[in-house]
Amino acid sequence: MRSGRYLPFALILFLTLLLGGFCSPSFLLALPLDPTVLTLTPEQIKAHWVKTEVAVPRRISRTIRRTGTINFDEGRVSVISARVAAREVKILAFEGQRVSKNDDLAKVYSPDYVTAEVEYLNAFRVAKTSQDASEAKSYIQAVAKKLLLMGASEKDLSRLSRTGKIDPYLTIHSPRAGTILNSQLREGLFMNPGDQLLTIADLSKLWVYMDIFEGDLPLVRQGQKIMVHTVAYPEMSFGGKIIYLGGMVDPATRTFHVRGEISNIDNLLKPGMFASVIISLDRPTGEIALPDAAFIRDDQGYHVFVETAPGSFVTREVSAGDESDGEMTVFSGVSSGETIAVSGAILLENMRQDLLNRGVLPTPRKRQVR
């Protein structure tokens, strides 16, 4: 009887020692009543280890990033070719030099040009003795046109008719303001009609070529703004717009050509440079977007943590879109008005992994990774 009196007490003591480890305060804190809910401690809540944000639809301006190549604006390029057989005598402007319209580029000697000058002066002498003024005027105009086609300027004709002195050298003038590129001018070099001498390009505006994927065709159109960045000037941005969309899709790459026009600040950009191009799509849509830090990606896909009560979170699988400016759009899994952990998601993920490793949470099923 006496031993039986102490049996309940001994049984209680044995069970207490056996289960003591599972009843510790730390274990009870880590194992909430609902094992699918991740609950922060009061200290973690007070220290703001996790920050939240209410998910609401916003009008998001999407962007497309592509690589491209910078080239001339073909409407601002002039190629100067020899118009007469001649020999270069003196070079007045060199490659890389910036020139204005009608600036002197070189002087060349051409027997054909000298002959045309003589003919032009004779036309005035004939006009003085001609009985038919109209015919004489037509003759002068015909010879003047011949000189202009050889490369003479109106200023050259005015000097010739005023002084009556033949200039043995033909001056090659710049047809536009710009920068001299690809100069083939060399003193003493003989040239024939059609020989390319140099290229002058206005580099204040340039073109940038890029290839757009077939699936983005409905999103891109003329007039949309673009921003160009280069390796040479990583801290600078060069703004412009889309001016041309290709007429067909390349069957090999499934892309179509797009051309943009950009302003070349201080002529820093050079044709041939590679560029990173950001196209701003001007059709913003109402979508839910969250900071990148809110998303956790694993082998199963993306998930976020939704706050169900102050300091309590549940894991929610989501379908996310592309990243843009530090945010990602959410196609499904989050509803408007729900509170999402946007800072401290890594802490919650560590808590979730601990529960998974201890078998408290079921292993998530396989799902398609976007």
Secondary structure, DSSP 8 states (H G I E B T S, - for coil): -HHHHTHHHHHHHHHHHHHTGGGSHHHHHHS-SSTTSEE--HHHHHTT-SEEEE--EEEE--EEEEEEEEEE-GGGEEEEE--S-EEEEEE-S-TT-EE-TT-EEEEEE-HHHHHHHHHHHHHHHHHHH-S-HHHHHHHHHHHHHHHHHHT--HHHHHHHHHH----SEEEEE-SSSEEEES----TT-EE-TT-EEEEEE-TTEEEEEEEEEGGGGGG--TT-EEEEE-SS-TT--EEEEEEEEEEEEETTTTEEEEEEEEE-GGG---TT-EEEEEEE-S--EEEEEEEGGG-EEETTEEEEEEEEETTEEEEEEEEEEEEETTEEEEEES--TT-EEEEE-HHHHHHHHHHHHHTTSS---------
